[in-house]
Amino acid sequence: MKEAWWIIDQLVQQGVTQFCIAPGSRNAPLVLAAAEHPRVKTMVHFDERGVAFYALGFSKGAKKPAAILTTSGTAAGNTLPAVMEAYHSHTPLIILTADRPCELRDCGANQTTDQVKLFAGTICWQTDLIQGLTEQQTRSLAAQAVFHAQNGPVHLNCPFREPLHHSPVHLPQGTPLTFSFPKLVAEPFTTPVSRGLILLGAVPDPTPVLALAKRLQWPVFADLLSNARRTPTPEQIRHLPSSSPKSDLVLHFGERLLAKRLPHGPLVHISPHPQLQDPTRTLTTRVLSDIEPFCQTFTGATDPTWLPQWQTLDLPLLPLPLPIDRPLFFGNSMPIREAATRFFPATCGPLFANRGLSGIDGNIATAAGLSDGLNAPVLAYIGDQAALHDLNSLPLLHGRPVTLLISNNHGGAIFNHLPIASSPHLSKYFTNTHTWSFEAAAQMFDLPYQRWENRWGEFPPSGIVEQVIPCPSPSSFSMAF
């Protein structure tokens, strides 16, 4: 089918080469076009949710969009959790959903629903590729999708009429359309303040912010996912004590921080994305700008006594002895909180997590996609509840250098750190206590398995490592996070 070829080929011409496929009938034209394209790399998985989270992980690692190919109906709907995460984490992603043609809509046709508005509110751009468009029109829309995907997920809904299966199509490849990506540059920011504090969330590159902190001699608290901890600097502090000195200005760069308890003081948020990052509703200034030009033009003062005051408050900590020779993916809930407070390695691989919406679904699939996107081994440190959510993605670990470290405390231990911990209904309705082990799941999917009774150890290059541990007692991070 020529329309499907135009879509797939133009995505390839725009730089999209990874296509993630869930088998179906209505999406057969897209699948066959991808299978027959000489420059396409495909992965196939039986579960659309797993496919979508794999694509999310690939896009995070490769820093360019992967494409998801699904059939219609609930298959398309199963990609929604990954799309939501991509939207809130500004991860590039392209969703191609097959659909029924217009004459089969709103008439009770099987496996048909309104897919045009399926991702409303969690998508950067979408279009319904109605049939009858010319090749130039179709290719232009596909290229436009890649352009918009620089800021998050986009959706191309693709209605196809039968017949859906065809002989190999040998159509000519197209040429890329050129789009420019100018930097967002704000007006130069000048302040007489010398007692400032820098909060560093997830950013594409922390280097300009660390250089600014060095120039001003201001303390900088680097969130785990900022990746600034990979290159420690004298200005970095490891925690935000409640008795910290009062700052006259707080600069917050990038995404939301894991820590909920933030210092008081006039707060300025700098980000190239328009979404507000101000859950405490204490923001005083919002700057829409790329990080590097803002740092280069920011002017402040220096107080030689300011940084030492923070450094004397930086308490020693019990380190988290995870491997540092490979990229790390942290599951939400307890693992990432533990890492946020205890993981400050001298050097390590890049750090990742799904913190756009902080869900515990799709973590295994994300780690598999991340490994392929980075073309590197990955250690994924997740909890037992996250593992249970995504058991159907375990086949994605086959042939990939992914070590899945499951911290099994037999329930949702995070609730032990919340006010609900005092409730008599805690175990049944919140922690969801269980007695299961993941050894049988590893056997079912023919994956290497090791069990660690001790807390930490050397980790194999692939497979499942299960740490069976008692439910942790409340600790210092329960208040800060």
N, C-alpha and C positions, 0 to 999 in steps of 0.2 A: 504494500500500500504506500503510494508515493508520499502522502501527507505525513505518515509516521517517519519515513526516511528523512524528509525535510527537517522535522523537529529534532530527531536524534543527531543528524549530521550537523545541524547548525549549532546545537549545544557543544558538540565536539570541536567545531571550528572556533568557538568562543572559549575553549580551554577546559571543558568538562569531559573527563575521560572515564570516571568511575560511575558505573550504573548498577544500582542495587535492586534486584528483581524479586518480587513475590509472584509465584506462578498463578496464572489466571487465564480466562478465555478472552474477555473483552479487551485486555491489554496486549493480546497476542501481536497486533501490528507493531506496537512499540518494542516488544521483546524481540521479535524477529529482526527488526531494523537494527537494534543494538547488537544482536548476536552476529549479524552479517557485516557490521562495520569494522574495518581493519584496525581502527585506532581506539576501539572501546575495550575497557576491562570490565568484566561483569562479576558479580557475586549473586548467588541464588540462595534463598532461605525460605522455609515454608510459612513463616509467621511475619505478617506485615509490620507488627509493632517492633519485632526484632530487626527486621530489615531497616526500618526508619531510624532506630537508635544506632545501628551499625553505621548508617550513612552519616548520622550526626557525629559519631566518633571519628570517622574518616575525615570529615570536613574540618573538625577541630585540629586534627593532626596535620593534614595537608595544607590547611589554610586556603582552601578553595572548595567550591561546592561539589558535592556528590549529587547524583540524581537518583530518585526513588521511582520505581515503576510498579504501580498496583492496578488491579482490576477495580471494578466499581462497587458501590454499596458499602457494607461494613468493612471491607478490605481497605478502602480509602480512609474510613473513620479510624481504623486502628493505628494510623500514622500520627494521629492528633497529638498524643503526649510528646513525641519527639519534636513535632513542629512547634509546640508551645515552648519547649525548652530552647529550641533554636532561636525562636523569636526573642525571648527574654535574655539570651546570652549573645545575641548578635552573631550567630553562627550561620555561614552561608549554606543554603540547602535548596534543592530544586525538587518539587513533588510533581510527578506526572501521574495523574489519575485518569484511567480510562473511564468512559461514561457512555450511556445510551444516547443515541441521536435525539434531536428535539421532538420528533414525532412519537417517541416512546416515553417522554416525560409527562408527569401529571396525569397518567392514565392507568396507574396500577400495574405497569410492566414490572416483571420480576427483577429483583436486584437493582432497583432504580430509586434514587432519592435525590434531593436537591444538593448537588455537590459544588455548585457555584459559590455558595456561601458557607461551605463546610468549615473553613478555617477563619471565618470572620473574626477580626480582633487580634489574631495571632499570626498575621501574614504581612509581609512587606509589599507584596504586589501579587495580583492574580488576574487571570484571563480565562475565558471560555473559548477554546479554539474551535469555533463553529466550522462545520464542513462547508466547502465551496470557496475557501480562501485560495488565492493564488500562491505560487511558490514564494514569491518575493514577500508577500504579506505574512505567510507562515514563518519564514526564516527571520523576518524582522521581529516578530513577537518572541520567538525563541531566544534571539540575541538580547532582546530587551529584558527577558527574564534573568539572564546571567548578570546583566548590569545591576538590576535591582537586588540580586542575591548577595551583593557585597555587604549588605547590612543585615541579612537574615534570610528566612525562608521565603520562597516564592512558589506559587501554585499555577500549573498549567493543567486545566481540565480538558480532556481530549475525547470528545464523542466520536465513536466509530460506528458505521453501518456494516452489516454483514454483506459479503463474506469477510471473516476476520483472518482467515489463514490464506496464505498465498505462496507462490513460488518465490525463490530468492530474487530480490530486487537489485538490479545492478544500475543504479542511478549515479550520476556524477556528484562528487563532493562539491560543496560550496566554498565560499571564502568568508573569513571573519569580518564582522562589522566592528568599527573602532569606536570605543567610548573612552573619554578621559575622566580621571578621578582627581579633581583638584583638592588641595588641602583646605581644611577649614581653619582660617586664621582669625583670631579675635584681636581686638585692639590691645596694645601693650598695657599690662597691668602693673601699676606702681603703688607701693605702700611704704610708709615710714616704719612699719612694724619690724622689730628685730627679734621678738619672742614668738616665733611662729612654729607650727607643727604641721607635718605632712602626713596624710593618710593615703596609702597607695593600694588601690584595689586592682582588679584584673585589667591590664592594659596590653596592647600589642607588643610594646617594648618598654621595660621600666628604666632603661638607661638614661633618657633625658631627665626623668624625675630624680634619680639618684645623683645626677650631675648637679641639678638645682640644689638639692639638699647639701651637697658638698660645698657649693659656692656660697650659700647663705649660712652654713653651719647650723642648720635647723634639724631637729630629730625627725626621723621618718619611720613610721610604723608600717611595715610591708605586710599586707595580707598574704596568706598562703598562696593564693592563685595569682598574685601579681608576678610571681616567678622572680622577684627581686632577691629572695632569700638564697637563690642559687649562687649569687655573687655578693657575699656579705661586705658591707662597707661600715666604717666607723660611725656613720650617722644613723644606722639602723638600730632601733630598739625592739625588744622582743615581746613586750606587753604594755598595756595601757593601765597602770595602777590607778585605783580610785583616788589616791592621794597625790596624783601627778600635779606638777606646777601649772598654773593657769596660763593658757596661751592667749595671745592677743589676736591671733588669726590662725585658722585651720584650713589648709588646702587639701581637698579630697579629690584625688585623680582616679578616673576610671569607674569600675563597677562597684556594686554594693559590697561592703566588707562582711566577713563572717561574724566579727564582733558586733554585738548589739550596744554595748556600753561605749559611747564615744565621748571624747573630751568636750568640755564647754568652751565657748568662744565663737566669734564670728566665723561662719562656715561658708567656704567657697567651693563649689563643685565644678570640676573641669572635665569635660568628656566630649568626644566627637558625635555622640549619639544624643538625640533629643529627649529620650526618656528620662524622667526625673528619678534621681537616686537620693531620696530624703525621707526614709521611713520614720525618723524622729520628728519630722516637720520643724527642723531648726535651721534650715538653709537660709542664708542671707543674700548670697550672690550665686547666679548660675551662669557659667561660661561655656558656650558651645564652640569648641575648638579642638583641633588635633592637639595631641599632647606635646609634641616636640616644639612647634612654634610658640606655644604658650610659655613653656619653660625657658626658651631662649630669650623671650622678651620680658619676662617677669623681673621686676626690680623690687628688692626689699633690703632691709638693713641686717647687720650682723652684731650680735652681742656675744662676746667670747665666753661669758659665764653661763649662757643659756643651755647649750648642748650638754656640758658636764653635769648639770642638775638632773637631767634625764638619765644619763649614763650611770649615775650613782644609784638610781632606783631600779636598774635592770637586774632582777634577781636571777640566780642560777636556776636551772630547770632540769628535770629528768628527761634525757633525750629519748626520742622514738627511733629505735634502731632498725629502720627500714633500709633496703638496698638503695644505694645512691648512684649505681652504675647504669640505670635505665630510667625511662620515663615512668611516672607514677600517676595512677588514676585513683582518686579517693571517692568512695561512696559517701552519700549523704547520711545524715543522722550522726552516730557516734564516731565513725572513722575520721571524717574530715574535721570534726571538732577536736579530736585527740591530736591530729596532725597540726592543726592551727596553733595549738598551745605548746607542742613539744617537738615539732620537726623544724629544726634550724640547722641544716647540714652545711658544712663548709662549701661543698659543691655537690651538685646532683643533676639528674636529668630533669627535663621540663615537667611541670606539675599540672594536672588537669582534674576537672570535676564537672558535673552537671549542676551548676549553681544558678542557672537562669530562673528556674522554678524550684530547685532543690528537691526534686522527686527521687524516690528510691527505685523507681521502675526503669528498666532498660539498661542497667549498669553493666551487665555482662556483655550485651551487644555493643554498647558504646566502647568498651575496652577493646573488643575485637576490631572494630572499625578504626579505633585510634591507632592500634598497632600497624594496620595496613596503611593508614594515612601518613604515619611517621616513617613507615618502613623500618621499624625498630621493635625490639622486645619491650613489653609493658608489664608492670606489676600493678594489678588492680586490688586495692585494699577495701573490701566492702563488708557489711554486716550480714547476719543470717537472714534478716527480713528482706534486704535487697536481693540476696541470692534466691530466696523463695519466689520473689516477684518475677524473676527472669530465668527460671530453670529451662524454659523452652529455647533459650539462646545458647545453651551449653554446646550444641553442635558447632557453633561458630568458632569455638576454640580449637577445633581440629586443624592441624597444619599451621597454626599461628603461634608465635612465641609469646604467649600470654600466660602469666601466672596469676591465678585467681586466689587471693588470700582472703578466706572467709573467717571473720571473727565471730564465732558462734557462742553467744551468751544466752541462747535459747529464748529469745524474745526481743521486743523493742525496748532495749535498756535505756534509751533516751528519756522515757517517761519517768524513770526513777530520779531524774534531775529536774522535773517540772512540778508545779504545785499539786498536780493530780496524784503524786506519789503517796500522799497520805490517805487516798481513797481506798475503802475496802474492795472496790471494784477494779483495782489497778491490774491485777493479773489477768482476769478474764476478758475485760473489755479494752485494755490499752496495751499492755506489754505483749499480749497474745502469746503467753508462755507455751513452749512446746518441748519435746524431748528428741527431736529428729537430728540425724547426722546427715552429712552430704556424701558419705562414702558410697551409698547405694546409687545416688544420682550420677556420680563419677563412673561407676561400673556400667550403668545403663547406657551412657553415651561414650563408653570406651575411652575415658580420659585418665591420665595418671593421677594418683591420689596419694597424699601424705597427711598424716595427722600429727599435730604438734601439741603435746600436753603442756610443754613449757610455753612461755609467752612469745618468745621470738627465736629465730634461728636463721640458718642459711636457706634460701629459697631456690627451688629448681627452676629451670628455664621455661617450663610450661606445665599446665595441668592445674589441679586444685590442691591447695594447702588449707587444711581446716584447723583453726585454733579453738579448741573447746575451753572456754574460760568462764569463771563465775561472773555473774552480773556485777559490773563495777559499782562501787559506792559513789555518792555525790562527791565531786572534787571541785577545785577552784574554777575550772572552765565552765561549770554549770551556771555560774553567775554571769560571766562575761559573754557567753554565747547563748 
